[in-house]
Amino acid sequence: MLKFNFQNPTKILFGEGRIADIAAEIDKDQRVLMTYGGGSIEKNGVMGQVKAALSGYRLFEFAGIEPNPSYETLMAAVQLVKEEKIDYILAVGGGSVVDGTKFIAAAVNFQGEPWDILAKQAKIKTALPFGCVLTLPATGSEMNSGSVITRRSLQTKLPFSSPLLYPQFAVLDPTTTYSLPPSQISNGVVDAFIHVIEQYLTYPVNARVQDRFAEGLLLSLIEDGPIALEDPQNYDVRANIMWCATLALNGLIGAGVPQDWATHMIGHEITAMHGLDHAQTLAIILPSVLSVKKEQKREKLLQYAERVWGITKGDDAERIDAAIEKTRAFFERMQVKTRLSDYGIEKASITKLVAQLEQHGMVKLGEKRDITPEISRQILELSL
């Protein structure tokens, strides 16, 4: 196992009805900005619960944070925070709202051009405190310090992180996910699954606890994901998926192990150029990454084949190929297509996507930093 530091200060409030408890987490004399997306929280009753919990607070609102939150939109929120002298931000929504809120919290008092937080990975020295009410389990942003932001004018999607950007608390009420459309359920399960894979399918370092933990999360998602599509108001299924998505990216399974993230970095460029959902890009790219890097990932792929998919027959190559195909089939069963051509993206786009990777410095990807732009091209071509 590799050396590691681990700390996660986010307080989790899990279970039905926990939105009512948020008043105990926010001082009543603070001016609170509620950030959210397109308004679904009004229809499903979450906004009403939040406002009831914060009755008597000075509560302001900022709506319209998009999937793949845009720099342009978030800078408008930064201006509102300054104008209204906001003390605390409450993100209400899915991972995009939480990601966007992290940027707002970091940018408000940033000395310099806020775009440098992303483009230059400028150090964040202060951040407004914030919490969140999660309505879409997928990204794990509710219990980590990372975020990904898109600047639409530049067709650029970049990550950033800071120890100052852990939510102070996160409400996880599985009932808030009952009204999600099937596509968001599908995307959330696929996103969480691949978060686990990025930290698990690398090379062995005798981190047996992390391996078994990761395998348990994968097995739970494989079991519960399809049921969530068939039985949308199954509380136990939704609770397990919600907690899996959080645990997939809160630092536990990634402590002391090598991590890949090439699938994410290549996927970001597809979203930025073509507007695909984040999970769709991951489902397209992951099988190809595993195929291209199967020799480097051989030991962990064989472990994955046996422990997660129960594949024990055949030689090593056959078992690895079967595990990759089982993975692709799972994404398809979750109603997420796994080929660029499924989304009308043709080979002509690949050169542009590789150029974007180079422009953004994504030239040494993977757990061994050996995925060059040429190998990224191979991965994209295999994804057609």
Secondary structure, DSSP 8 states (H G I E B T S, - for coil): ----------EEEESTTGGGGGGGGS-TTSEEEEE-SSSHHHHSSHHHHHHHHTTTSEEEEE----SS-BHHHHHHHHHHHHHHT--EEEEEESHHHHHHHHHHHHHTT-SS-TTHHHHS---------EEEEESS-SS-GGGSSEEEEEEGGGTEEEEEE-GGGS-SEEEE-GGGGTT--HHHHHHHHHHHHHHHHHHHSS---S-HHHHHHHHHHHHHHHHHHHHHHH-TT-HHHHHHHHHHHHHTTSSTTTTTS----HHHHHHHHHHHHH---HHHHHHHHHHHHHHHTTTTTHHHHHHHHHHTT---SS-HHHHHHHHHHHHHHHHHHTT----GGGGT--THHHHHHHHHHHHTT--SBTTTT-B-HHHHHHHHHHT-
